[in-house]
Amino acid sequence: MKYLFCLRSRAITAYLALAVAFSFLPVGHAAPTTDERLAALEAYVTNADPGKTLTGVPGPGHNAWMMTSSALVLFMTLPGLALFYGGLVRRKNILSVLGQCLGIAGLVSILWWAVGYSLVFGKSFNSGIIGGLEFAFLNGVTSAPNTDYAYWVSHNVYAMYQLMFAIITPALIVGAIAERMKFSAVLLFTTLWMFLVYFPLAHMIWGINGLMNGVFNSNAVITAIDFAGGTVVHMSSGWSALILCLIVGPRIGFRRDKMAPHSMVLCMVGTGMLWVGWYGFNAGSAVASDSIAANAFMTTTLATAVAAFTWGMIEKFTRGHASILGFCSGAVGGLVVITPACGFVTANGAILIGVVAAVIPYFFVTFVKSRFGYDDALDTFGVHAVGGTIGAFLTGVLASASVNPNLTSANLAAKQNGLADLVTKGGLWLEQLKAMGITIVMAVTATVVIAYIVKALVGLRPTPEVERQGLDMIEHGEEGYID
């Protein structure tokens, strides 16, 4: 009886939501029939096409989830990433990290409004590499859904949700060059990087006619899948971070002076915020409050918890203690690696991903960085580039049609471009390798070009005196702490 009561309550709630939606139909619009209302109710519950009856009308429940997810993803950067990175630097540079995160958030928002959103999610250029200009200055981005991307989510909500991804991606790069890059250089680098790397790559993976959008583009040349940003966010930023830190060079005193984190408390708080916000990042990428979002929520939790525990236990058995930094690094590694896979893999797949997400990044952060001597200050390459690359590959190995119907022939695009067959018969990992290769080439090549342009125009580094004193006072005129 309790189960039937719950079902009845949900049906009534959904029906009332649709009743409100129907009330916003344009004046003169023919009243829907009872059958059309019932069909729309079913479509609302299953996140399907409402048909002509409710075209242009958002669904309140799905919209509410996506607005919440948007806030959660912004929460990842401000204050999550800012505090995570801020705790890991020396106290004389904490404000420089916070300022870079804030500056990037503002700058990217302006670029997104002007042309960024349109270049990623437009299609007027009829190109698989870059979108179009039909949504420049958010023209036509209203509360009505853009059904290329969501049946029940307002276009403006979707645009803001994707903005939060665009904000955090270049902010991740800050970790590799922390404590030694000028604020003006960071902003100029970010501007050029968004146009040469993020906008085209995001369109290729997520744009409705994107070159590598295997899920929704029937004519995709590379039928790759990336649920929430393994390639678009983590690989692009991580590989760019490695190249940029090599060009900028190491911090003064690197491998000689003590450069320990000044506050593991802030690092831990930031990690917790990242973990919580990541539910919006991953589960929100379903662009609906549906079964796919629920699966992404579960797999994100499992992979993150397993990776955090595994990293800590590796330290316990090899070093005699499990550090807070190790637990935090493992948690972030788990979040990164599960990102492209979260909406495509089962619980067991998530457990495996969690173990791998700890072991391989741990090896890179602990041994590879030491062996080659590059100053990836906060391990952006070791966690995000390596983790994102592993995640993209494992997505191709572990993706299961049983948890996501978009991977089956029921999805016309997946049927026509061959993705459904690749998932069923094997071979998707080859498509993933192609997408990974393109991502690395784009990130590395563009970063080399951009870094030297920025170096020529404004310079990359502050003077040695400024760097020794700390960036906070000279770059921002403030101190993080007053003794």
N, C-alpha and C positions, 0 to 999 in steps of 0.2 A: 504494500500500500504506500509506504514511504517513497519507494522508487517511482510509482505512478504519479504520486503527488508532485515530486520534483520535475518529472517530465511535463506534467500539466502546467506547472508554474513557469517553466522555461518557455513553453509554447505561448502562454499568455503574455509573458514579458516580450518575447519576440514579436508577437502580433501587435502589441501596443506600440512597440518601437516602429513597426512598419506603418501603423495607423498615423503616427506623427509624421513619418516620411511622406506618406500619401498626401497629407495636408499641405505639403510644400510644393506639390506639383503645380506647374504653371497654370495661370487662369486660362480657361478654355480647353484645357487638356481633358479628354474624355475620361469619365470615371471608370476605373478598372472593374472588370467583372469579378464574380466570386472566384472563379477558376484562376483568373490572373492573379488575384490577391494570394490565393493558396500557393500558386507556383512561385510567386515572389517571396512568400514566407519561407518556403523550402530553400530557395536560392540564398536567402539571407543566412539561414542556419548553416548551410553547407558551403558558404562563400563561393557561390556560383553566379553565373550570368543571370541577372534579373529579367533580361529581355526588355522589350519596349515599354513595359509597364512602369518600371522605375528607373529608366535610363536617366542619368544625371542627378540621381538622388543618393546621398551617402547613407550608410547604415550607422546608426548611433553607437552600437556596441563596438563594431570594428574601428570606427573613428576614435572612440575613447581609448581603445588599446593602443592605437598608433600614436596618438598624442602623448600618452604615457610613455611609450617606447622612445619617442623623440626626446622627451625630457631625460629619460634614463641614459640615452647615448650621450647627450650633452653633459650629463653628470659624470660620465666616464672621463671627459677631458677636464671639466671645471666642476668640482675641484679634484676628481680622482687622479688623473694622470699628473696634474700639477703637483699634488702632494706626494705621490709615489716617486716621481723624479726629484722633487724638491728635497725629500728626505735623504735621497741617495747622494746628493752633491755636498760639498763642504759649505758650512754655514755662510761664508762670505759670498756665495753665489746662489742662494736659494731664491732671491727675488728675481734674478735674471731668468730662471726657469719659469717661475710663475708669470713673469712679464711676457716671455716668449709664447706661452700657452694662451694667455689672454690676447696678445697681439695677433696671433694666428687665427683665433676664433673670430675676431672682428674683421680681419682682412678677408678671410675665406668667405664669410657671410656676404660681404660686399661683392666679391667676385661671383658668388653663387647667384645673387640677385641679378647682377648685370647680364652675365652670359653663361655662367657655369652650369646651372641646372639645364638650360636649353641645349648646351653642347653635349651633355651626358644623356639626357632623356628625351630630347627632341628627335625628329627624324626627317626634317625638311631637306637635309643635304642628301638623303637617300644613300647613306654611306654606312658601312659596317664599322668604320673607324671613328667617326665623329658624328654627333647628332644633328643639330640644326640651330636656327635662330628664331624659330617661331615662338619660343617662350622667353626670349630676351627681356630683361627687366620684369620677369614673371608675368608678362603679358598673357592673358587668357588662363592663368593659373588661379582658378576659382575654387569654391567649395564643392563644385560638382566633381565626381570622380573622373580621372583619366583612365578609361577602361583598357588602355594598353598595359597598365600596370596593376590596377585594382578595380574591382567592380563596386566595392562598398566603402572605399576610403576617399575622402576629399582630396582633390588634386593638390591644394595648398598644404594640407597636412602631409601628404606624401613628399612634397618638395622640401618641407622643413625636416622631415625624418631623414631624408638623404643628405641634407645639409650637414647634419651632425656627423655623418660618416666622413664627409669632405673636410670637416674641421679636425677630427682626431688624427686623420692619416698623416698630414705633414707634421702635426705636433709630435708624433712618435719619433720622427727623425731627430728632434731636439736631444734625445737621450744619447745619441752617438757623439754629438759635438758639444755636449754640455761643458760649461765653464770656460769656453775659449772661442766663441764666435760672436761677432758684433750683432747687436739687436737689429740694426739696419740691414745687415747682410742676411740675417735670418728671414726678414720680411721680404726682401727682394728675391732671395732664393725660393721662398714659398710661392710667390706670385708666378714666377717662371715655371716652377715645377708643376703647379696645378694645370697649366695650359699644355705642357709638353708630356706629362706623365698621367696625372690623375684623370683629367677630363676624358682623354681618348681611351684610356684603359678601362675606366668605369663604363663608358659607352659600349666598348667591345664585349664586356662580360655581362652587363646588366641591361643595356639598351635593347629595346624591343626588336630592332634590326641589327643588333650587334654581331660582329664577326665571330665571336666566341660564345654567344648566348645559346647554349645547347638546349636549354629548357623551353624557351619561348620563341626562338627564331627558327622557323621551318627551313630557312635557307642558310643557316649557320655553316660557315666554312670549317670551323673547329667546334665540335659538339662537346665543349667542356661545361662543367657545372661548378658553381661557387655560391653557396647559399648566403653567406653573410660577409665575405670579404677576405678570404685567404690570399687570393692574388691581388685584388684591387686595393686592399688596405695594407695587409701585413707584408706580403712579398715586395710590393712596390716601395713602401717606406723603409723596410729593413735593408733591402739591397742598395737603395739610394743612400741610406745611412752609412753603410760600410764604405762606399766610394767617397762620400763627403768627408768622413772622418780621416780617411787616408790623405785626401787632398789638403784638408785643413792642417793636418799634422797633430801630433800628441800634445797634451797639456805640458806646460813647463813643469819640470820635476817628475814627469811620468816615469814610473819604475824606480824612482829615487826617493821622493817624498811620500809621506803617508797621505793617502787620499780616501780614507774610509768615509762611509756615509755619516753625516752629522746627526741624523735622527732616524733611527729605525722605527720609532713610534709613528712618525709621519709616513714613512714607507708602508707600514702595516695598515694604517688608516686608509691611505691611498689605494692599497691593494684591495681592501674590503669594498671600497667604493667602486673600483673597477669591476670587481666580481658582480656586485649588485647591478651596476649599470649595464653589464654585458648581457643581461637577460633581455633588455630592450634591443641591444645590438643583434643578438642571435634569434631569439624567439620573435622579436619584432620584424625580422626579415621575411617572415611568412606573409607580411602585409595583411594580416587578418588575425582575428582571435579564433583559431580553428585547430584542428587536430595536428596539422603540421607544426604550428607554433608550440603546441603542447609537447610534441616530440623533441623539438629544438630546446625547449626549456629543460626537459629531463636530461638529454645528452650533454648539454652544457654543464649542468650540475655535476654529473658523474665524472666527466673527463677532467674538470677542474679540480674536484676533490681528490681524485686518484693521482693526478700529476703533482699537486701540492704535497700529498703524503709521500709519494715515491721519491721526490727530490729530497725531502727532509730525511727519509730513511737512508738514502744513498749517502748523505753527509754523515748520518749517525754511524753507519758501518765503516765508512772510509776515513772519517776525521774524528770520530768519537763524540760528536755533538751535532744536533739538528738545529741549524741557525734559523732565526726569523727571516733573514734574507733568503735562505734556501726555500722555506715554505712559500714566501711571497713570489719568488722567481718561478717555482713550480706551478703555483696557481695561475700566474699570468701565462706561462707556457701552455698549460692546459687550455686556457681560454683561447689562445691564439690558434692552436692546432685544431681544436674542435670547430672553429668558426666556419670554415668552408663546408664542413661535413654535417653540422648539427641537425639540419633538416632532412638529411638523406640517410643517416645511419641508425642502427638499432642501439639499445642499451649496451649490449655486449661489444659492439663496435666502439662505443664511447669509452668503455673500460680499457680496451686495447689502446685507443688513441691517448688516453690519459697516461698510461705507462710510457709509451713512446715519447710523449710530449715532455716527460721529465728526463728520460735517459739521454736522448740525443742533444737537446739544448744544453743539458748539464755538461756534456762532453765538450761542446763548442765553447761554452762560457769559461769552463775550468781549464781545459787543456789546449784547445786550438788557439784561443786568444793569446794565451801565454806563449805558445810556441812561435807564433808569427809576430807578436809584439805590436799589434795595432791597438790604438786607444779608443775602443768603442766604450765610452765612459760608463754608460748605464746599460750596456748589453742589448741595444736595440737590434743589432745584427744577430747575435747569438740566440735571442728569443724570438724576435718577430720575423726576420728573414728566414732563419733556419726553421722555425716553427711553422710559419706560413707555407713554406715550400713542402715540408713534410705533410702538413694538413691537406694541401691541394692534391698531393699524390695519393694519400690514403683515402681521400674522398672517392677517387676513381677506383680504388680497390674494394672499399667497404660499402659503397652506396647500395641501398636496397629499395626496390620498388614497393616493398611491403609497407614502408613507412611514408612514402610520398607518391601519390598517384600521378604526379607530374612526370615521373620517370617511366611511365607505362605508355602503351599505345593508345590509352584513353586520352592522352594529351596529343592532339593532332600534330603539334610542332615536333614533339619527341618522336612520333611515329614517322613523320616525313623526313626528318634529317638523320634518322638512324640512331638517335640516343637510346630509345627504348630497347632496341636490339643489343646495343653495347652493354646496357645494364643487365639484361637477361643472359646474354651469351658470353660476356666478358670482353675486354678490350677498351673500356672507358679510360683506363689508366694511361693509354697511349695519347688520347685526346688531352688528358690532363697535363701530360709532359709537354705537349705542344704549347698549351696555354702558359705553362710555367716558363718555358723557354722564351716566349715572346715577352712576358712580363719582365724577366731578368734583363733581357737585351734592352728593352725600353728604359727601364729604371737606371741601368748602369750607363748607357750611352747618354741619355739626357742629363744625368747628374754631372757627368764629366763636363759637358758643354756648359751647363748652367753655372757650375761652380767657378769655372774660369771666367765667364762673363761677369759674375758678381765680384770676383777678385779684381778684375780690371776696373770695374765701375766704382765700387765703394770699399773694396778690401774685405777679406774674410775675418781677420783676427784683430783684436785690440792690440795696443802696444804691450810689450812685456811687462812694463810697470803696472798697467791697468790690470792685466791678468793676474799678476802676483798679489795686487791689493784686493782683487775681487771685483766682479762685474757690477755688483749691486749699487755701490755708491757712485761709480763713474757713469754707468749706463742709465741708471734710474734715479739717482740722487737720494736713495733711501737705504736703510739697513733693515734686514729681516729681524734682527735681535738687538736689543739695547741692554748692555750689561749693567 
